[in-house]
Amino acid sequence: MKNYLLGVAAASLMIGAAGTAQAASIIAVNNSCNTDGRQSFCVDGDAQAPGVDDFISATISNSFRGNTNFDDTYSFIIDKNGIGSGGLQTSFATEANFVNITDLIINNVSYASSIVSTPAGQSASVNGIKIIAGALNSIRVVGSFMPSTPAGAGNYTGNLTFSASAVPEASTWAMMMLGMGAVGFGMRRRRKASSSARVTFA
């Protein structure tokens, strides 16, 4: 993941300024934990290291005290193609620490339908997110914290993983298509030759 990208910072600031609720943005940095108050984004791995970190893990979290709506954005860029997945969870014993997540948005796609609520908390699991090398990715966690007592405190945590995958470059695709075309042409020619041959018995 790239260090201190101005484009990411600008995008995060714009997202953070857009909402009327408590909106916080945080940017991933290689092999480190970034914090903004109670919000954190910790990354283990560096996709810029060639052939070294084809698997990257990260955690996101935020904690709350007092009534608040939140819209937290976590932004990152990975320099390899691959697949991302992860989970998000809350846990609470009473209404004093009830965190209600209403939406989980990854790269502008809502995964609200993946959020499962139980009396003990909420959880969400998302798999198969396509990550394009060099593209800006974002994870937004939207919800509210309305404790039943002023001293109530709550939090959510998330675990993220990225696995690099080999995606052929344009020149590789062209060579593969040319090769398949040549094989197809050869098979067609062989079929014509075999169908024109006749065998006769005396």
C-alpha positions as CSV (number, residue, x, y, z in Angstrom):
1,M,0.0,0.0,0.0
2,K,1.4,3.4,-0.9
3,N,2.5,5.9,1.7
4,Y,0.8,9.3,1.9
5,L,-0.8,9.7,-1.4
6,L,-2.1,13.2,-2.0
7,G,-5.0,11.9,-4.1
8,V,-6.1,9.6,-1.4
9,A,-5.8,12.3,1.2
10,A,-7.9,14.7,-0.9
11,A,-10.6,12.1,-1.6
12,S,-10.7,11.2,2.1
13,L,-11.1,14.9,3.2
14,M,-13.9,15.4,0.6
15,I,-15.7,12.3,1.9
16,G,-15.2,13.4,5.5
17,A,-16.5,16.9,4.9
18,A,-19.6,15.7,3.0
19,G,-21.7,14.3,5.8
20,T,-23.5,16.0,8.6
21,A,-22.9,13.1,11.0
22,Q,-19.5,12.4,12.6
23,A,-17.5,11.6,9.5
24,A,-13.9,10.4,9.9
25,S,-11.4,9.3,7.3
26,I,-8.1,7.4,7.7
27,I,-5.5,6.3,5.2
28,A,-3.6,3.1,5.2
29,V,0.2,3.1,5.4
30,N,2.6,0.2,5.0
31,N,3.2,-2.0,8.0
32,S,1.8,0.5,10.6
33,C,-1.2,1.6,12.6
34,N,-2.8,4.9,11.8
35,T,-5.1,6.4,14.4
36,D,-7.4,9.4,14.4
37,G,-8.9,9.7,17.8
38,R,-10.5,6.4,18.6
39,Q,-10.5,5.2,15.0
40,S,-7.6,3.1,13.7
41,F,-6.5,1.3,10.5
42,C,-3.6,-1.1,11.0
43,V,-1.9,-2.8,8.1
44,D,0.4,-5.8,8.1
45,G,2.2,-6.1,4.7
46,D,3.4,-4.0,1.8
47,A,2.3,-4.8,-1.7
48,Q,5.1,-2.6,-3.1
49,A,7.6,-5.3,-2.1
50,P,7.9,-7.5,-5.3
51,G,7.1,-11.1,-4.7
52,V,7.2,-10.6,-0.9
53,D,3.8,-9.7,0.4
54,D,1.2,-11.4,-1.8
55,F,-1.0,-11.6,1.3
56,I,-1.8,-8.5,3.3
57,S,-4.0,-8.3,6.4
58,A,-5.4,-5.3,8.1
59,T,-7.8,-4.3,11.0
60,I,-10.2,-1.4,11.3
61,S,-11.9,-0.2,14.4
62,N,-13.6,2.7,16.1
63,S,-15.0,3.3,19.6
64,F,-17.6,5.6,20.8
65,R,-18.9,7.4,24.0
66,G,-22.1,9.4,24.0
67,N,-24.8,9.7,21.4
68,T,-23.4,9.9,17.9
69,N,-23.9,9.1,14.2
70,F,-20.8,7.9,12.4
71,D,-19.7,7.6,8.8
72,D,-16.1,6.2,8.9
73,T,-14.0,5.9,5.7
74,Y,-10.9,3.8,5.4
75,S,-9.0,4.4,2.1
76,F,-6.1,2.4,0.6
77,I,-4.3,1.6,-2.6
78,I,-2.6,-1.7,-3.3
79,D,0.0,-2.0,-6.1
80,K,-1.1,-5.5,-7.1
81,N,-4.2,-7.1,-8.6
82,G,-6.0,-9.5,-6.3
83,I,-9.0,-10.3,-4.2
84,G,-10.1,-8.8,-0.9
85,S,-12.3,-10.1,1.8
86,G,-13.2,-9.4,5.4
87,G,-15.6,-9.2,8.3
88,L,-17.0,-6.6,10.6
89,Q,-18.5,-7.1,14.0
90,T,-19.9,-5.5,17.1
91,S,-20.7,-7.0,20.4
92,F,-22.9,-5.7,23.2
93,A,-24.3,-7.0,26.5
94,T,-26.8,-4.2,27.2
95,E,-28.3,-1.1,25.5
96,A,-25.5,0.9,27.2
97,N,-23.1,-0.3,24.6
98,F,-25.3,-0.9,21.6
99,V,-23.6,0.1,18.3
100,N,-26.0,-0.1,15.3
101,I,-24.2,-0.5,11.9
102,T,-26.7,0.4,9.2
103,D,-24.5,0.1,6.1
104,L,-21.2,-1.3,4.9
105,I,-20.0,0.3,1.6
106,I,-17.0,-1.0,-0.2
107,N,-15.9,0.8,-3.4
108,N,-19.3,2.6,-3.6
109,V,-21.2,-0.7,-3.4
110,S,-23.5,-1.3,-0.4
111,Y,-23.3,-4.6,1.4
112,A,-26.0,-3.7,3.9
113,S,-27.7,-7.0,3.2
114,S,-24.7,-8.9,4.6
115,I,-25.2,-7.3,8.0
116,V,-26.6,-9.9,10.5
117,S,-28.1,-8.7,13.8
118,T,-28.5,-10.8,16.9
119,P,-29.2,-9.9,20.6
120,A,-25.5,-10.1,21.2
121,G,-24.2,-7.9,18.4
122,Q,-23.9,-7.5,14.6
123,S,-21.6,-9.1,12.1
124,A,-21.0,-8.9,8.3
125,S,-18.8,-11.0,6.0
126,V,-17.9,-10.0,2.5
127,N,-15.7,-12.0,0.0
128,G,-14.5,-11.8,-3.5
129,I,-13.9,-8.0,-3.7
130,K,-11.8,-7.4,-6.9
131,I,-8.9,-5.2,-6.2
132,I,-7.2,-3.5,-9.2
133,A,-3.5,-2.5,-8.9
134,G,-3.2,1.3,-8.3
135,A,-6.9,2.0,-7.9
136,L,-8.3,3.9,-4.9
137,N,-10.3,1.6,-2.6
138,S,-12.6,2.7,0.2
139,I,-14.5,1.0,3.0
140,R,-17.2,3.0,4.7
141,V,-18.9,1.9,8.0
142,V,-22.1,3.9,8.6
143,G,-24.2,3.7,11.8
144,S,-25.1,5.2,15.1
145,F,-24.3,4.8,18.8
146,M,-27.1,5.7,21.2
147,P,-26.3,4.4,24.7
148,S,-29.0,4.1,27.3
149,T,-26.7,5.7,29.9
150,P,-24.3,8.7,29.5
151,A,-21.4,6.5,30.5
152,G,-22.1,3.9,27.8
153,A,-19.3,3.0,25.5
154,G,-19.3,0.8,22.4
155,N,-17.1,-0.1,19.4
156,Y,-16.9,-2.1,16.1
157,T,-13.9,-4.0,14.7
158,G,-13.1,-5.4,11.3
159,N,-10.6,-7.8,9.8
160,L,-9.5,-7.4,6.2
161,T,-7.4,-9.6,3.9
162,F,-5.9,-9.2,0.5
163,S,-4.5,-12.0,-1.7
164,A,-2.6,-11.1,-4.8
165,S,-3.6,-12.9,-8.0
166,A,-1.8,-13.0,-11.3
167,V,-3.8,-11.1,-13.9
168,P,-2.2,-11.2,-17.4
169,E,-1.1,-8.0,-18.9
170,A,-2.6,-6.8,-22.3
171,S,0.4,-8.1,-24.3
172,T,0.0,-11.5,-22.6
173,W,-3.7,-11.6,-23.5
174,A,-2.8,-10.8,-27.1
175,M,-0.3,-13.6,-27.3
176,M,-2.7,-16.0,-25.7
177,M,-5.5,-15.1,-28.2
178,L,-3.1,-15.4,-31.1
179,G,-2.0,-18.8,-29.9
180,M,-5.6,-20.0,-29.5
181,G,-6.4,-18.7,-33.0
182,A,-3.4,-20.6,-34.4
183,V,-4.4,-23.8,-32.7
184,G,-8.0,-23.4,-33.9
185,F,-6.9,-22.8,-37.5
186,G,-4.6,-25.9,-37.4
187,M,-7.4,-28.1,-36.1
188,R,-9.8,-26.8,-38.7
189,R,-7.3,-27.5,-41.5
190,R,-6.6,-31.0,-40.1
191,R,-10.4,-31.7,-40.0
192,K,-10.8,-30.6,-43.7
193,A,-7.8,-32.8,-44.7
194,S,-9.1,-35.9,-42.9
195,S,-12.7,-35.4,-44.3
196,S,-11.5,-35.2,-47.9
197,A,-9.5,-38.5,-47.6
198,R,-11.4,-41.5,-48.9
199,V,-10.7,-45.1,-48.3
200,T,-11.9,-47.8,-50.8
201,F,-11.7,-51.5,-50.5
202,A,-11.4,-53.7,-53.5
